[in-house]
Amino acid sequence: MEAEIKDTEKQNRALSFLLDENYCVLLAKNFEELFLFWRFSGYKAAMFEKGEYHSMLRIKVLNEKGKTLMELPAKWDCGGIYLNIPFEDVLCYAEIYSLRNGKEERICVSPAVKVPSFSSEPSLGSREYGL
């Protein structure tokens, strides 16, 4: 009976490891800004804390054809970042990378989001004012 309990505990640890995943989500805040947030698994966070991964991430925003629209750095533990949009009316997604043992590793990919089109209404934003 005791052996069965230990086996069950091992299986539970293995399953919780598999379910403890990394993810990121890209949201269109408005036609000028996106928000990307991420959560890393306990295992991945521990690897960052031990220095196995570089502390700076590389964030890439790509269009539906895989063309890079923008890249920027972010600290792994900040959990999210606002992105000023230099494009409009495009379906895009984000990828998060970090260096490990001198090689770049993709950690997660967001679902795609449609960036809204800019409206010609002056009350909707600052682009027509050149701000």
DRENLUMLUM-693241 format. One record per residue: x, y, z of N, C-alpha, C, O in turn; residue number from 1. Coordinates in Angstrom, 3 decimals, always signed. Example, Ala and Ser with C-alpha at 12.3 -4.5 7.8 and 13.67 -1.06 7.14 Angstrom:
% DRENLUMLUM-693241
+----------+----------+----------+----------+----------+----------+----------+----------+----------+----------+----------+----------+-----+
!       nX !       nY !       nZ !      caX !      caY !      caZ !       cX !       cY !       cZ !       oX !       oY !       oZ !   n !
+----------+----------+----------+----------+----------+----------+----------+----------+----------+----------+----------+----------+-----+
!  +13.190 !   -5.690 !   +7.800 !  +12.300 !   -4.500 !   +7.800 !  +13.200 !   -3.300 !   +7.800 !  +14.236 !   -3.319 !   +8.465 !   1 !
!  +12.850 !   -2.250 !   +7.080 !  +13.670 !   -1.060 !   +7.140 !  +12.900 !   +0.030 !   +7.870 !  +13.409 !   +1.138 !   +8.039 !   2 !
+----------+----------+----------+----------+----------+----------+----------+----------+----------+----------+----------+----------+-----+
***
This chain:
% DRENLUMLUM-693241
+----------+----------+----------+----------+----------+----------+----------+----------+----------+----------+----------+----------+-----+
!       nX !       nY !       nZ !      caX !      caY !      caZ !       cX !       cY !       cZ !       oX !       oY !       oZ !   n !
+----------+----------+----------+----------+----------+----------+----------+----------+----------+----------+----------+----------+-----+
!   +0.827 !   -1.197 !   +0.000 !   +0.000 !   +0.000 !   +0.000 !   +0.872 !   +1.264 !   +0.000 !   +0.590 !   +2.223 !   -0.718 !   1 !
!   +1.925 !   +1.248 !   +0.808 !   +2.812 !   +2.408 !   +0.886 !   +3.518 !   +2.655 !   -0.452 !   +3.721 !   +3.803 !   -0.850 !   2 !
!   +3.885 !   +1.579 !   -1.136 !   +4.528 !   +1.705 !   -2.445 !   +3.571 !   +2.336 !   -3.459 !   +3.987 !   +3.142 !   -4.291 !   3 !
!   +2.292 !   +1.969 !   -3.386 !   +1.289 !   +2.544 !   -4.289 !   +1.122 !   +4.042 !   -4.052 !   +0.961 !   +4.811 !   -5.000 !   4 !
!   +1.160 !   +4.453 !   -2.792 !   +1.036 !   +5.873 !   -2.453 !   +2.231 !   +6.646 !   -3.011 !   +2.065 !   +7.734 !   -3.564 !   5 !
!   +3.441 !   +6.083 !   -2.866 !   +4.632 !   +6.750 !   -3.401 !   +4.563 !   +6.853 !   -4.922 !   +4.942 !   +7.873 !   -5.497 !   6 !
!   +4.071 !   +5.781 !   -5.579 !   +3.929 !   +5.816 !   -7.040 !   +2.925 !   +6.888 !   -7.460 !   +3.144 !   +7.602 !   -8.439 !   7 !
!   +1.838 !   +6.995 !   -6.726 !   +0.829 !   +8.013 !   -7.021 !   +1.401 !   +9.407 !   -6.831 !   +1.129 !  +10.295 !   -7.638 !   8 !
!   +2.190 !   +9.620 !   -5.780 !   +2.828 !  +10.923 !   -5.562 !   +3.778 !  +11.263 !   -6.696 !   +3.824 !  +12.413 !   -7.131 !   9 !
!   +4.537 !  +10.293 !   -7.185 !   +5.438 !  +10.522 !   -8.312 !   +4.654 !  +10.902 !   -9.564 !   +5.043 !  +11.811 !  -10.298 !  10 !
!   +3.549 !  +10.203 !   -9.800 !   +2.723 !  +10.513 !  -10.964 !   +2.135 !  +11.917 !  -10.849 !   +2.083 !  +12.649 !  -11.837 !  11 !
!   +1.698 !  +12.291 !   -9.670 !   +1.138 !  +13.627 !   -9.457 !   +2.178 !  +14.708 !   -9.710 !   +1.868 !  +15.733 !  -10.317 !  12 !
!   +3.412 !  +14.493 !   -9.250 !   +4.493 !  +15.461 !   -9.498 !   +4.782 !  +15.564 !  -10.993 !   +4.985 !  +16.658 !  -11.520 !  13 !
!   +4.798 !  +14.413 !  -11.674 !   +5.062 !  +14.414 !  -13.114 !   +3.944 !  +15.145 !  -13.854 !   +4.221 !  +15.926 !  -14.764 !  14 !
!   +2.698 !  +14.907 !  -13.485 !   +1.581 !  +15.573 !  -14.142 !   +1.581 !  +17.067 !  -13.860 !   +1.317 !  +17.861 !  -14.764 !  15 !
!   +1.871 !  +17.467 !  -12.626 !   +1.892 !  +18.895 !  -12.316 !   +3.010 !  +19.589 !  -13.078 !   +2.856 !  +20.749 !  -13.461 !  16 !
!   +4.132 !  +18.914 !  -13.310 !   +5.216 !  +19.478 !  -14.109 !   +4.742 !  +19.698 !  -15.541 !   +5.021 !  +20.738 !  -16.139 !  17 !
!   +4.022 !  +18.715 !  -16.094 !   +3.549 !  +18.840 !  -17.465 !   +2.499 !  +19.941 !  -17.606 !   +2.442 !  +20.616 !  -18.634 !  18 !
!   +1.674 !  +20.123 !  -16.586 !   +0.628 !  +21.133 !  -16.638 !   +1.144 !  +22.532 !  -16.314 !   +0.483 !  +23.523 !  -16.626 !  19 !
!   +2.307 !  +22.621 !  -15.697 !   +2.905 !  +23.894 !  -15.318 !   +3.586 !  +24.469 !  -16.548 !   +4.781 !  +24.257 !  -16.759 !  20 !
!   +2.822 !  +25.202 !  -17.367 !   +3.334 !  +25.616 !  -18.667 !   +3.648 !  +27.106 !  -18.735 !   +3.277 !  +27.890 !  -17.861 !  21 !
!   +4.336 !  +27.457 !  -19.796 !   +4.666 !  +28.851 !  -20.091 !   +3.650 !  +29.355 !  -21.112 !   +3.263 !  +28.625 !  -22.025 !  22 !
!   +3.222 !  +30.605 !  -20.953 !   +2.314 !  +31.159 !  -21.939 !   +2.472 !  +32.672 !  -22.015 !   +2.990 !  +33.310 !  -21.099 !  23 !
!   +2.013 !  +33.227 !  -23.133 !   +1.954 !  +34.669 !  -23.299 !   +0.691 !  +34.997 !  -24.084 !   +0.216 !  +34.198 !  -24.891 !  24 !
!   +0.158 !  +36.187 !  -23.832 !   -1.070 !  +36.631 !  -24.484 !   -0.857 !  +38.062 !  -24.963 !   -0.382 !  +38.918 !  -24.216 !  25 !
!   -1.208 !  +38.302 !  -26.196 !   -1.102 !  +39.627 !  -26.802 !   -2.514 !  +40.196 !  -26.922 !   -3.407 !  +39.554 !  -27.476 !  26 !
!   -2.707 !  +41.405 !  -26.398 !   -4.016 !  +42.056 !  -26.418 !   -3.916 !  +43.410 !  -27.103 !   -2.940 !  +44.137 !  -26.919 !  27 !
!   -4.928 !  +43.741 !  -27.891 !   -4.996 !  +45.071 !  -28.503 !   -5.705 !  +45.987 !  -27.509 !   -6.910 !  +45.866 !  -27.290 !  28 !
!   -4.950 !  +46.900 !  -26.914 !   -5.540 !  +47.845 !  -25.964 !   -6.390 !  +48.871 !  -26.709 !   -7.515 !  +49.169 !  -26.308 !  29 !
!   -5.847 !  +49.399 !  -27.782 !   -6.547 !  +50.324 !  -28.673 !   -5.776 !  +50.321 !  -29.988 !   -4.935 !  +49.447 !  -30.197 !  30 !
!   -6.038 !  +51.272 !  -30.874 !   -5.356 !  +51.279 !  -32.172 !   -3.924 !  +51.791 !  -32.090 !   -3.220 !  +51.800 !  -33.100 !  31 !
!   -3.481 !  +52.213 !  -30.923 !   -2.118 !  +52.721 !  -30.767 !   -1.233 !  +51.832 !  -29.909 !   -0.010 !  +51.969 !  -29.941 !  32 !
!   -1.828 !  +50.920 !  -29.141 !   -1.055 !  +50.154 !  -28.177 !   -1.522 !  +48.709 !  -28.078 !   -2.714 !  +48.406 !  -28.138 !  33 !
!   -0.539 !  +47.830 !  -27.925 !   -0.788 !  +46.428 !  -27.597 !   -0.259 !  +46.182 !  -26.191 !   +0.605 !  +46.914 !  -25.708 !  34 !
!   -0.771 !  +45.168 !  -25.550 !   -0.236 !  +44.744 !  -24.262 !   +0.081 !  +43.267 !  -24.372 !   -0.769 !  +42.469 !  -24.768 !  35 !
!   +1.309 !  +42.903 !  -24.021 !   +1.740 !  +41.515 !  -24.001 !   +2.042 !  +41.141 !  -22.568 !   +2.819 !  +41.820 !  -21.898 !  36 !
!   +1.432 !  +40.061 !  -22.087 !   +1.797 !  +39.573 !  -20.764 !   +2.145 !  +38.099 !  -20.858 !   +1.683 !  +37.386 !  -21.749 !  37 !
!   +2.974 !  +37.658 !  -19.914 !   +3.428 !  +36.272 !  -19.912 !   +3.527 !  +35.747 !  -18.495 !   +3.671 !  +36.498 !  -17.531 !  38 !
!   +3.446 !  +34.440 !  -18.406 !   +3.653 !  +33.709 !  -17.157 !   +4.491 !  +32.490 !  -17.494 !   +4.191 !  +31.741 !  -18.423 !  39 !
!   +5.541 !  +32.313 !  -16.722 !   +6.401 !  +31.158 !  -16.913 !   +6.133 !  +30.139 !  -15.820 !   +5.750 !  +30.487 !  -14.703 !  40 !
!   +6.338 !  +28.889 !  -16.158 !   +6.150 !  +27.808 !  -15.194 !   +7.122 !  +27.985 !  -14.026 !   +8.125 !  +28.689 !  -14.142 !  41 !
!   +6.815 !  +27.345 !  -12.914 !   +7.718 !  +27.374 !  -11.766 !   +9.099 !  +26.848 !  -12.134 !  +10.117 !  +27.369 !  -11.679 !  42 !
!   +9.119 !  +25.822 !  -12.955 !  +10.381 !  +25.238 !  -13.404 !  +11.189 !  +26.245 !  -14.223 !  +12.384 !  +26.431 !  -13.992 !  43 !
!  +10.519 !  +26.894 !  -15.189 !  +11.211 !  +27.864 !  -16.049 !  +11.670 !  +29.074 !  -15.236 !  +12.779 !  +29.570 !  -15.436 !  44 !
!  +10.814 !  +29.557 !  -14.313 !  +11.188 !  +30.688 !  -13.468 !  +12.411 !  +30.345 !  -12.626 !  +13.298 !  +31.181 !  -12.456 !  45 !
!  +12.466 !  +29.125 !  -12.100 !  +13.628 !  +28.699 !  -11.318 !  +14.887 !  +28.692 !  -12.181 !  +15.971 !  +29.020 !  -11.699 !  46 !
!  +14.749 !  +28.319 !  -13.458 !  +15.903 !  +28.327 !  -14.365 !  +16.395 !  +29.753 !  -14.611 !  +17.600 !  +29.986 !  -14.703 !  47 !
!  +15.464 !  +30.712 !  -14.717 !  +15.855 !  +32.116 !  -14.846 !  +16.559 !  +32.573 !  -13.573 !  +17.606 !  +33.218 !  -13.638 !  48 !
!  +15.992 !  +32.244 !  -12.426 !  +16.560 !  +32.675 !  -11.144 !  +17.955 !  +32.093 !  -10.913 !  +18.800 !  +32.743 !  -10.299 !  49 !
!  +18.201 !  +30.883 !  -11.396 !  +19.521 !  +30.248 !  -11.255 !  +20.522 !  +30.754 !  -12.289 !  +21.709 !  +30.436 !  -12.220 !  50 !
!  +20.036 !  +31.548 !  -13.251 !  +20.928 !  +32.078 !  -14.270 !  +21.128 !  +31.162 !  -15.461 !  +22.016 !  +31.407 !  -16.278 !  51 !
!  +20.330 !  +30.115 !  -15.582 !  +20.455 !  +29.229 !  -16.734 !  +19.951 !  +29.903 !  -18.008 !  +20.386 !  +29.567 !  -19.109 !  52 !
!  +19.037 !  +30.847 !  -17.852 !  +18.581 !  +31.681 !  -18.953 !  +19.061 !  +33.098 !  -18.693 !  +19.201 !  +33.516 !  -17.543 !  53 !
!  +19.314 !  +33.837 !  -19.773 !  +19.669 !  +35.248 !  -19.653 !  +18.464 !  +35.990 !  -19.089 !  +17.325 !  +35.641 !  -19.399 !  54 !
!  +18.696 !  +36.997 !  -18.276 !  +17.597 !  +37.710 !  -17.612 !  +16.784 !  +38.597 !  -18.560 !  +15.663 !  +38.987 !  -18.234 !  55 !
!  +17.340 !  +38.912 !  -19.721 !  +16.610 !  +39.734 !  -20.693 !  +15.984 !  +38.837 !  -21.759 !  +16.624 !  +37.934 !  -22.297 !  56 !
!  +14.731 !  +39.111 !  -22.040 !  +14.008 !  +38.425 !  -23.099 !  +14.095 !  +39.232 !  -24.379 !  +14.371 !  +40.431 !  -24.360 !  57 !
!  +13.857 !  +38.556 !  -25.487 !  +13.687 !  +39.257 !  -26.759 !  +12.247 !  +38.999 !  -27.189 !  +11.841 !  +37.857 !  -27.406 !  58 !
!  +11.490 !  +40.078 !  -27.307 !  +10.093 !  +40.005 !  -27.718 !  +10.027 !  +40.311 !  -29.207 !  +10.564 !  +41.320 !  -29.664 !  59 !
!   +9.370 !  +39.440 !  -29.959 !   +9.160 !  +39.674 !  -31.386 !   +7.666 !  +39.705 !  -31.648 !   +6.927 !  +38.846 !  -31.168 !  60 !
!   +7.222 !  +40.695 !  -32.410 !   +5.846 !  +40.751 !  -32.888 !   +5.911 !  +40.498 !  -34.391 !   +6.635 !  +41.180 !  -35.117 !  61 !
!   +5.150 !  +39.517 !  -34.842 !   +5.185 !  +39.089 !  -36.230 !   +3.798 !  +39.159 !  -36.846 !   +2.790 !  +39.053 !  -36.147 !  62 !
!   +3.754 !  +39.340 !  -38.165 !   +2.454 !  +39.323 !  -38.840 !   +2.078 !  +37.877 !  -39.154 !   +2.835 !  +36.954 !  -38.855 !  63 !
!   +0.915 !  +37.686 !  -39.754 !   +0.407 !  +36.341 !  -40.004 !   +1.281 !  +35.537 !  -40.960 !   +1.188 !  +34.310 !  -40.992 !  64 !
!   +2.127 !  +36.206 !  -41.736 !   +3.034 !  +35.514 !  -42.657 !   +4.391 !  +35.230 !  -42.020 !   +5.272 !  +34.666 !  -42.669 !  65 !
!   +4.568 !  +35.619 !  -40.747 !   +5.823 !  +35.369 !  -40.047 !   +6.861 !  +36.456 !  -40.196 !   +7.994 !  +36.292 !  -39.745 !  66 !
!   +6.496 !  +37.575 !  -40.824 !   +7.434 !  +38.690 !  -40.973 !   +7.492 !  +39.467 !  -39.660 !   +6.458 !  +39.802 !  -39.083 !  67 !
!   +8.705 !  +39.752 !  -39.192 !   +8.884 !  +40.495 !  -37.955 !   +8.474 !  +41.950 !  -38.154 !   +8.989 !  +42.638 !  -39.036 !  68 !
!   +7.537 !  +42.408 !  -37.320 !   +7.067 !  +43.792 !  -37.371 !   +7.821 !  +44.671 !  -36.388 !   +8.048 !  +45.851 !  -36.654 !  69 !
!   +8.205 !  +44.106 !  -35.262 !   +8.972 !  +44.847 !  -34.261 !   +9.639 !  +43.871 !  -33.304 !   +9.175 !  +42.746 !  -33.116 !  70 !
!  +10.736 !  +44.321 !  -32.702 !  +11.464 !  +43.569 !  -31.681 !  +11.839 !  +44.514 !  -30.559 !  +12.138 !  +45.685 !  -30.795 !  71 !
!  +11.825 !  +44.007 !  -29.343 !  +12.272 !  +44.809 !  -28.216 !  +12.643 !  +43.902 !  -27.051 !  +12.171 !  +42.768 !  -26.964 !  72 !
!  +13.488 !  +44.403 !  -26.156 !  +13.889 !  +43.619 !  -24.980 !  +12.932 !  +43.850 !  -23.811 !  +12.222 !  +44.854 !  -23.756 !  73 !
!  +12.932 !  +42.904 !  -22.888 !  +12.167 !  +43.039 !  -21.644 !  +12.792 !  +42.120 !  -20.608 !  +13.352 !  +41.080 !  -20.955 !  74 !
!  +12.700 !  +42.496 !  -19.344 !  +13.189 !  +41.632 !  -18.262 !  +12.219 !  +40.471 !  -18.084 !  +11.005 !  +40.652 !  -18.178 !  75 !
!  +12.739 !  +39.310 !  -17.834 !  +11.913 !  +38.102 !  -17.783 !  +10.849 !  +38.161 !  -16.689 !   +9.764 !  +37.602 !  -16.847 !  76 !
!  +11.158 !  +38.838 !  -15.580 !  +10.260 !  +38.801 !  -14.433 !   +9.285 !  +39.979 !  -14.359 !   +8.554 !  +40.108 !  -13.377 !  77 !
!   +9.263 !  +40.842 !  -15.383 !   +8.318 !  +41.970 !  -15.328 !   +6.895 !  +41.520 !  -15.656 !   +5.939 !  +42.185 !  -15.255 !  78 !
!   +6.736 !  +40.433 !  -16.359 !   +5.421 !  +39.845 !  -16.576 !   +4.567 !  +40.459 !  -17.663 !   +3.545 !  +39.884 !  -18.035 !  79 !
!   +4.955 !  +41.605 !  -18.180 !   +4.166 !  +42.216 !  -19.243 !   +4.793 !  +43.492 !  -19.742 !   +5.638 !  +44.092 !  -19.077 !  80 !
!   +4.367 !  +43.903 !  -20.929 !   +4.942 !  +45.096 !  -21.541 !   +3.924 !  +45.706 !  -22.506 !   +3.211 !  +44.992 !  -23.212 !  81 !
!   +3.872 !  +47.044 !  -22.522 !   +3.055 !  +47.759 !  -23.500 !   +3.893 !  +47.990 !  -24.751 !   +5.087 !  +48.277 !  -24.670 !  82 !
!   +3.253 !  +47.861 !  -25.905 !   +3.935 !  +48.024 !  -27.181 !   +3.235 !  +49.109 !  -27.984 !   +2.033 !  +49.018 !  -28.235 !  83 !
!   +3.974 !  +50.132 !  -28.388 !   +3.418 !  +51.145 !  -29.286 !   +3.360 !  +50.544 !  -30.677 !   +4.339 !  +49.970 !  -31.153 !  84 !
!   +2.235 !  +50.674 !  -31.319 !   +2.001 !  +50.012 !  -32.601 !   +2.437 !  +50.908 !  -33.760 !   +1.887 !  +51.994 !  -33.941 !  85 !
!   +3.423 !  +50.463 !  -34.545 !   +3.817 !  +51.229 !  -35.733 !   +3.079 !  +50.742 !  -36.986 !   +3.476 !  +51.071 !  -38.104 !  86 !
!   +2.019 !  +49.970 !  -36.804 !   +1.283 !  +49.388 !  -37.925 !   -0.186 !  +49.305 !  -37.524 !   -0.525 !  +49.454 !  -36.350 !  87 !
!   -1.049 !  +49.066 !  -38.501 !   -2.475 !  +48.957 !  -38.194 !   -3.127 !  +47.961 !  -39.142 !   -2.568 !  +47.602 !  -40.178 !  88 !
!   -4.314 !  +47.529 !  -38.765 !   -5.119 !  +46.623 !  -39.570 !   -4.327 !  +45.388 !  -39.999 !   -4.257 !  +45.058 !  -41.183 !  89 !
!   -3.736 !  +44.714 !  -39.016 !   -2.936 !  +43.531 !  -39.302 !   -3.189 !  +42.475 !  -38.217 !   -3.417 !  +42.805 !  -37.053 !  90 !
!   -3.143 !  +41.226 !  -38.613 !   -3.224 !  +40.124 !  -37.667 !   -1.796 !  +39.814 !  -37.234 !   -0.936 !  +39.568 !  -38.080 !  91 !
!   -1.534 !  +39.822 !  -35.941 !   -0.165 !  +39.593 !  -35.481 !   -0.148 !  +38.730 !  -34.228 !   -1.178 !  +38.503 !  -33.594 !  92 !
!   +1.039 !  +38.257 !  -33.890 !   +1.259 !  +37.456 !  -32.690 !   +2.646 !  +37.761 !  -32.156 !   +3.468 !  +38.364 !  -32.846 !  93 !
!   +2.904 !  +37.343 !  -30.925 !   +4.205 !  +37.605 !  -30.293 !   +4.918 !  +36.297 !  -29.990 !   +4.294 !  +35.270 !  -29.725 !  94 !
!   +6.231 !  +36.365 !  -30.037 !   +7.088 !  +35.259 !  -29.616 !   +8.066 !  +35.791 !  -28.581 !   +8.546 !  +36.919 !  -28.691 !  95 !
!   +8.357 !  +34.978 !  -27.580 !   +9.299 !  +35.372 !  -26.531 !  +10.485 !  +34.420 !  -26.573 !  +10.330 !  +33.199 !  -26.565 !  96 !
!  +11.680 !  +35.017 !  -26.618 !  +12.936 !  +34.266 !  -26.691 !  +13.850 !  +34.651 !  -25.535 !  +13.759 !  +35.750 !  -24.987 !  97 !
!  +14.740 !  +33.714 !  -25.175 !  +15.803 !  +34.015 !  -24.221 !  +17.031 !  +33.178 !  -24.572 !  +16.927 !  +32.116 !  -25.185 !  98 !
!  +18.179 !  +33.677 !  -24.174 !  +19.429 !  +32.947 !  -24.412 !  +19.652 !  +31.913 !  -23.319 !  +19.468 !  +32.185 !  -22.133 !  99 !
!  +20.050 !  +30.726 !  -23.745 !  +20.418 !  +29.648 !  -22.827 !  +21.610 !  +28.921 !  -23.439 !  +21.533 !  +28.418 !  -24.561 ! 100 !
!  +22.694 !  +28.871 !  -22.705 !  +23.925 !  +28.236 !  -23.190 !  +24.369 !  +28.810 !  -24.533 !  +24.834 !  +28.081 !  -25.409 ! 101 !
!  +24.219 !  +30.132 !  -24.682 !  +24.680 !  +30.803 !  -25.893 !  +23.760 !  +30.666 !  -27.091 !  +24.057 !  +31.206 !  -28.156 ! 102 !
!  +22.646 !  +29.953 !  -26.942 !  +21.706 !  +29.775 !  -28.050 !  +20.359 !  +30.367 !  -27.668 !  +19.922 !  +30.272 !  -26.521 ! 103 !
!  +19.713 !  +30.979 !  -28.648 !  +18.409 !  +31.559 !  -28.389 !  +17.344 !  +30.463 !  -28.408 !  +17.307 !  +29.624 !  -29.308 ! 104 !
!  +16.492 !  +30.491 !  -27.407 !  +15.427 !  +29.495 !  -27.278 !  +14.081 !  +30.211 !  -27.237 !  +13.895 !  +31.172 !  -26.491 ! 105 !
!  +13.154 !  +29.729 !  -28.047 !  +11.799 !  +30.296 !  -28.013 !  +11.071 !  +29.690 !  -26.815 !  +10.972 !  +28.470 !  -26.680 ! 106 !
!  +10.566 !  +30.565 !  -25.952 !   +9.921 !  +30.104 !  -24.727 !   +8.419 !  +29.954 !  -24.914 !   +7.830 !  +28.980 !  -24.445 ! 107 !
!   +7.790 !  +30.914 !  -25.599 !   +6.351 !  +30.796 !  -25.826 !   +5.913 !  +31.672 !  -26.993 !   +6.630 !  +32.571 !  -27.432 ! 108 !
!   +4.701 !  +31.376 !  -27.480 !   +4.102 !  +32.095 !  -28.599 !   +2.671 !  +32.445 !  -28.202 !   +1.943 !  +31.612 !  -27.661 ! 109 !
!   +2.282 !  +33.679 !  -28.475 !   +0.918 !  +34.106 !  -28.146 !   -0.047 !  +33.696 !  -29.249 !   +0.362 !  +33.436 !  -30.380 ! 110 !
!   -1.321 !  +33.642 !  -28.913 !   -2.327 !  +33.533 !  -29.979 !   -2.334 !  +34.832 !  -30.789 !   -1.900 !  +35.875 !  -30.299 ! 111 !
!   -2.823 !  +34.766 !  -32.015 !   -2.876 !  +35.946 !  -32.880 !   -3.970 !  +36.901 !  -32.423 !   -4.987 !  +36.494 !  -31.861 ! 112 !
!   -3.730 !  +38.180 !  -32.682 !   -4.702 !  +39.230 !  -32.358 !   -4.767 !  +40.185 !  -33.551 !   -3.754 !  +40.437 !  -34.205 ! 113 !
!   -5.935 !  +40.703 !  -33.826 !   -6.103 !  +41.672 !  -34.914 !   -5.883 !  +43.074 !  -34.363 !   -6.579 !  +43.502 !  -33.442 ! 114 !
!   -4.916 !  +43.784 !  -34.927 !   -4.674 !  +45.178 !  -34.547 !   -5.745 !  +46.006 !  -35.236 !   -5.911 !  +45.913 !  -36.452 ! 115 !
!   -6.471 !  +46.814 !  -34.478 !   -7.555 !  +47.607 !  -35.081 !   -7.038 !  +48.634 !  -36.079 !   -5.877 !  +49.043 !  -36.035 ! 116 !
!   -7.916 !  +49.034 !  -36.969 !   -7.586 !  +50.085 !  -37.930 !   -7.679 !  +51.436 !  -37.256 !   -8.480 !  +51.643 !  -36.344 ! 117 !
!   -6.851 !  +52.348 !  -37.718 !   -6.899 !  +53.716 !  -37.225 !   -8.154 !  +54.380 !  -37.774 !   -8.470 !  +54.250 !  -38.957 ! 118 !
!   -8.852 !  +55.078 !  -36.922 !  -10.057 !  +55.787 !  -37.342 !   -9.695 !  +57.233 !  -37.680 !   -8.768 !  +57.801 !  -37.103 ! 119 !
!  -10.419 !  +57.811 !  -38.602 !  -10.156 !  +59.208 !  -38.972 !  -10.778 !  +60.198 !  -37.994 !  -10.626 !  +61.409 !  -38.155 ! 120 !
!  -11.469 !  +59.695 !  -36.993 !  -12.072 !  +60.582 !  -35.997 !  -10.982 !  +61.224 !  -35.135 !  -10.226 !  +60.498 !  -34.491 ! 121 !
!  -10.872 !  +62.551 !  -35.098 !   -9.838 !  +63.216 !  -34.305 !   -9.925 !  +62.916 !  -32.815 !   -8.916 !  +62.969 !  -32.112 ! 122 !
!  -11.099 !  +62.606 !  -32.339 !  -11.258 !  +62.366 !  -30.899 !  -10.709 !  +61.008 !  -30.481 !  -10.601 !  +60.736 !  -29.285 ! 123 !
!  -10.361 !  +60.157 !  -31.426 !   -9.968 !  +58.791 !  -31.082 !   -8.491 !  +58.610 !  -30.809 !   -8.101 !  +57.560 !  -30.297 ! 124 !
!   -7.660 !  +59.569 !  -31.120 !   -6.252 !  +59.336 !  -30.856 !   -5.364 !  +60.488 !  -31.206 !   -5.820 !  +61.554 !  -31.619 ! 125 !
!   -4.081 !  +60.255 !  -31.032 !   -3.117 !  +61.329 !  -31.188 !   -2.352 !  +61.264 !  -32.508 !   -1.550 !  +62.157 !  -32.784 ! 126 !
!   -2.572 !  +60.243 !  -33.329 !   -1.767 !  +60.123 !  -34.537 !   -1.956 !  +61.302 !  -35.489 !   -0.982 !  +61.788 !  -36.065 ! 127 !
!   -3.190 !  +61.768 !  -35.663 !   -3.405 !  +62.869 !  -36.602 !   -2.861 !  +64.194 !  -36.083 !   -2.745 !  +65.159 !  -36.838 ! 128 !
!   -2.534 !  +64.243 !  -34.813 !   -1.970 !  +65.449 !  -34.226 !   -0.443 !  +65.412 !  -34.177 !   +0.197 !  +66.385 !  -33.779 ! 129 !
!   +0.131 !  +64.286 !  -34.582 !   +1.572 !  +64.154 !  -34.596 !   +2.200 !  +64.097 !  -33.221 !   +3.362 !  +64.474 !  -33.063 ! 130 !
!   +1.468 !  +63.638 !  -32.221 !   +2.003 !  +63.556 !  -30.858 !   +2.774 !  +62.277 !  -30.651 !   +3.294 !  +62.040 !  -29.561 ! 131 !
+----------+----------+----------+----------+----------+----------+----------+----------+----------+----------+----------+----------+-----+
***
